[in-house]
Amino acid sequence: MKTSAFLYPWDIVGDPGAAARVADLGVQQVTLAAAYHSTRALTPRHPSRRIVTAEHAAVLYPPDADRWAGRELHPYAQSWVDSGDAYAEAAEALAGAGLDVHSWVVLAHNSRLGADHPETSVVNAYGDRYPWAPCIARPAVRAYLVDLAAEAAVRGGAGGTELESCGWYGFAHLHAHDKIAGVGLGDAAQYLMSLCFCSDCRAGYGRQGLDPEDLRLAVRGALDPVWSGPGAPEAGWGGVEKLLGADLAAATLRWRAEVARGLQESVVAAVRAAADPGFQVLLHADPASYRSGANVGVDPEHILSVADGVVVPCTGGDAAREAVLGPFAGREGVLAANLTVVRGMGGSPDTLERDAAHAASLGANQLRLYHAGLASGPDLVAVTEALSRLGR
């Protein structure tokens, strides 16, 4: 089963032995970040550094000045890797080690964009803005994301791309010094806290036959028990319907699905128009269509009619894998199971062989390993041994 490991360019640039070490894991491909959000990352094997602080969302290559000239929304260049083109330098080294390289592009997740252009952000029912979450219903945001995808995905030497956050982002977000755990939020409350009430979304709700102000007040009312009650968080779409009511919930989901599908269709079309024939386009996705975040909620039938396949989150127990892989099983296209192999991030490299076999039994035909650059030495030894056994 074809296996790809995620990497950042800074895992490779400045380390002459890095590409060979990745190839020695037994993977055939690397999914290399070309556009990424802000992060603080460990580099445990790099000869000259241990921490990279990516201070804001940025592209890891020189953006095309002509494409972005005069545009208010544009990508930001990185300044934390000492390279004129960090993506290209890393990709060349990886290809030289015999690895296929696909680009990794994060789209609707950008705190710098929200800080510089607050009007682009999701606005919740309380009027709070989420600067990390661009609202994909806004025409200027959609235009920016479509062009960013085409530019960041189709880099020299890349045989395909994986698009993360190609849809709605919402409340959930890893944040510096987070202080939001005082009230347990299930995914139903997360959905309600992720509904946007910017002017474009309010107009969209109106086209679904809703009064946007009544809806906003209904969402706040539905959340009141969450803030005051000791009960277990409501889960699943049934939990959303219980909190908000089935009719209102369905109308909000219709609007969000319409917007997300339009973005995904436009992004994939733009990438294909910029690429050579045969360029593979995958989306990081979740088959629960109401979910938002890095793995955006999709309808399996629709997304596989648009893209060449999906990458789905498969870390956890059997039930978690069954929930995300089952709705895609038996359909044409790439179904890549994404397994975290970093113990310190909740991964389980020691069970990789078993977890990969279970994913394959559910229809997965490729593997993704998160994340070869962040993993410890013992984590990578376990990965190498597991992939060796899987390849027999």
N, C-alpha and C positions, 0 to 999 in steps of 0.2 A: 504494500500500500504506500503510495507516494506520501512522503513526510516533509513538511517545511517547518523551519524554526524561525521565530520572530527575532529580529535584531534591530538595533539602532545603528546608524552610521558611526557614532562615537565608540561603539564596541570594537570597530575594525580600524578606523583611521588612527594611525600612530602606533599600531601594534602589528609588526610584521608577521607574527605567528598566528594571529587570530583567525584568519580565513581557513587555514589548514586545520586548526582545532575544531572549527565548526564542521568541516567536511568529515573529520574523523568521528563525529557523533554517529554517522550513518544516515544523515538526512540527505535528500536529493536537491532540496530547494531552500532558499532563504526568503522570507517576507521582510523586506527592508524598509524602514520608515522613510518616507519622502516628505510627508507633511504630518506634523504631530503636535499634540497639545503640550502645555507646560508640565514639567515633571522634575523630580529629583531622582536620579538613578545611580545605583552602585555600578562600578566597573571593577569587579574583584580580581581580574586577571590582567588588567592593562598595565604596561610597564611604567607608565609615568603619571597615572592618576587613579583615584578611587571613587570620586564623586563627580557627576556632571549635573549641573543645575540648569535646566532649560527654563529660562525665566518667563517665557510666554509661548503661546502657540506660534509655530513658525514652519516654513518650508526649509528643507535640508539641502537645498540647491539654490543657485541664483535665479530668482524669479525673472520672467520675461518682461523687461521694462516696457516694451511696446504694447504688450497685452494689457498692462495695468496702468498705462499713462493716463492721467487725468481722472482716474476712478477713485471715488471716495472709499469704497471697500476694496481692499487689496491684501495679499498675503504679506506677512512680515518675514524678513530674512533672519536666520539664526546668527548668533555671535559667539557661541560657546564651544564650537569645534573649530580648531585652527586648520581650515581648509577652504579653498576657493569654491569647491563643490563637494561637500562631504558625502552626499549620496553617490555621486559618480565615482569618487575615489574608493568608497567601500564596495560598491557594486563591481568595479573592475577587479578588486582583490578577490572577492568571492567567486566571480566567474573564473578567475585564474586558478582557483582551487577546485574547479570542476563542478561548481554549484549553479543551478538555475537561480535567477533572481527575479522576484516579482516585487512591485512597489506596494507600500502600505500607506494608505492615505486616510487621515482622520479629517472629517468634514465638519459637521454641525456640533463642534465642541471647541470653543475658542474664547477664553476669558479676556484676552487682549482686545479682541474685536468688541466684546461687550463693554469693556472699560472705555475704549475710545469712541464707541458709537452706541450709547445706551439704548437708542431707539431700535436697535436690531434684536434686543433680547426678549426672551419669553417673559411675560408678566403674569404672575399667578392671580388667583381670585381675591387676594388681599392687597394687590397693587405692588407686591414685591417683584423686583426684576432679578432674573438669573443671568448674570453677565457671562457665565460659562456656556449658556445655551442659546444660540441664535435661533430666532423664530423662523422656521422654514416656510411659513405662509407669506412672509414679506417678500415682494418681488425683488428688491435689491439684494436681499440675502440669497434667494434662489439663484439669481444671476451670478453672484459671486461664487457660490458653491459649485455651480456647473462648470464655470471656467477654471476654478481651482482644481477640480477633479481632472479635467482634461489635461491640464499642465502637469500636475503632480504625479498622475498615474503613468503617463507615457514618457518615461525617462529612458535615456539611452541604455540599451541592453536588457531592458525589462521585457519579459515574455508575458506578463499579465499584471493584474493589480488586485488588491483587496481593499475594499472601501468600508471603513468603519464610521459609525455615526452618520450614515446616509439616510437620515430621517429625523424624527423628533428626539431632541434631548429634553430632559426635564429636571425634576427636583433632585434626584440622586446624583451625587457628585463627590468624589474624594476631594477634600479641601484642606488647606493648611489650618491646623489648630481647630479641627471640627468640633462643634459643640451642639450636635443635633440629636444625640442619642437619648436624651431625657424622656422622650415619648416614642414608644415603639410604633413604627409605621409599617403596616403591611403593604402589599403591592396595590391594594385597592386605594388606600389613602395616598400612596405615591402617585397613582394615576390622577387623582383629583388635584393634588398639589402640582402636577405637571401640566394641567390644562392652561392654555395661554389665553389672555384677555387683552392682547394688544388690539389696535384698531382693525388690523386685517383679520384677526381671528374673530373679533366681535362681528364683523361683517359676514364672515363665513358661517358663524352660528345662525345669523339671521337668514342666510340662504337655506339653512336646514329647518327653517320654520320656528326658530327659537328667538325669544327676546333675550339678547345677550346680558342685560342687567339682571333680569330675573334668573338667568342661568348662573351668573356670578354669585348672587345671593343664595341660590340653592346649593351651590358647591360649598360655600362657607357654612351653611346650615348643616350640610351632610358631614362636614368635618368637625363640627362642634363636639360630638361624642368622642371623637378620637383624642381631642385635647383634654377632655375632662374625665373620661371613663377608664377604668382599670381592665377592661375586657381584652381578650386576645385580638390582635389586628385581623381585620377582614382580609381574606386572600382571594385571588383569582378574579375573573370577570364577574362571577356571581357576587363577589364582595362589592365590586363597584356598583352593580345594580342594586344591591341591598342598601348601600349608602345613599346613592343619588336617585334611584328609581330607574326602572328598565328603559323607559322611553327616552328620558333625558340622556342616560348613559349611551344609548344606541345612537342618538343624534350627534353627540360629541365625537363618538368614534367614527361615524361616517365622514365628518368633516376632516378629522385628522388623517384618516386613511386616504381620502381623496388627495390631500396635500402631499402626503408622503409618497404615494404612488407616482404623482406627477413629478416630484423631485427625482425619484429613482429612475424613472423612464428618461428624463432629460439628462441626468448625469451619465447613465450608461450609454446613451446615444452619443453624447459629446466625447466620451472616452473612445468609443469605437471609431468615431469620425477622425480622431486624432491619431489613431494607432494603425499599425499594419494588420492585414487579415490574420486571423488566428490568435490575436491578443485576447487573453482570458480575463474576464471581469467577474469577480466574486464579491458578494456583500456579506458583512458580518451581520447576522440576523437571528431573530427569535421568532418562533412560529406563533407565539401569543401576540396577536396584532395590537393589543392595547399597550404593550410595553414600550418604553423609550430608553435611550441611553446608547452605549457603544454598540450593543447588539440590538438593532432597531426591530420593533415588532413588524412582521410582514404577514401577508397571506401567501402560503407556500406555492400555490398554483400560479398566482400572479408573478411573484418574484422570479420564479424559474422560467417564466415566459419572457422575462426582461433580461436577466443576467445569466451567466454560464453556470452559476451555482452559488452556494452559500457556505459560510463558515459559522458554526453554531457552538455555543459554550457548553462543554461536556464535562467540566470538572465537577466532582461530587460523586454521589452514589448512583446505583443503577437506575433508580426512579427518575433522577434528574436527567440522565441521558435519554431515557425512554421518552420523557416529556418533550424534549427538544428535537430528537431525531425522528421520532415516530411520524409526525405530520409530513415529513419530507420523504419518507421511505417509499421506494418504488417509483419515484419520479426521475425523469431524465435530468442529468446535470451533475456537477460536482457537489458532493455532500461531505464537507470537511469537518471532522470532530476536533475542536480546540480543547486541548488538555493542558492545564497549568502544571509545570514540572519544577516549580520553585517551592520548596517546602515552606520557606518563610512567608510565602504569599498564599498559603492554603493549598498548594499543589501536592501531588503524591507521585513522585518519580518512581518509587519502589513498586507501585502497582500499575505502571504504565503499560506493561505487556498485557495484563489482564483487562485494564480499562479500554485499551485500543481494540482488543479482540471483542469485547462487549459492544463497543461502538460499531465495529464492522458487522456484527450480527444484526444490528438494527438498521443497516443500510449505508453506514459511512463508507466512503471509498477513498478518502484521504485523511491525513492527520495534520494538525497544526500543534506545535509545541511552544508554549509561552513560559519562559522567554530565555533563549540561550545566553544572552548577554548578562542577565540578572542572576542566573542560577549559580549556586556554589559548586565547588569541585566535586563533592560527593553526589550532588544532584546530577551533574553531567555524567559521572561514572554510571549511575543507575540508568540514565537515558541511553547511553551507549550500549550497555548490556541488554537492555530491553529491546532496542531496535535490532541488535544483532540476532536475538532469538526470533523476533518477528519476521526477519528477513530470510530465515531458513526455509 
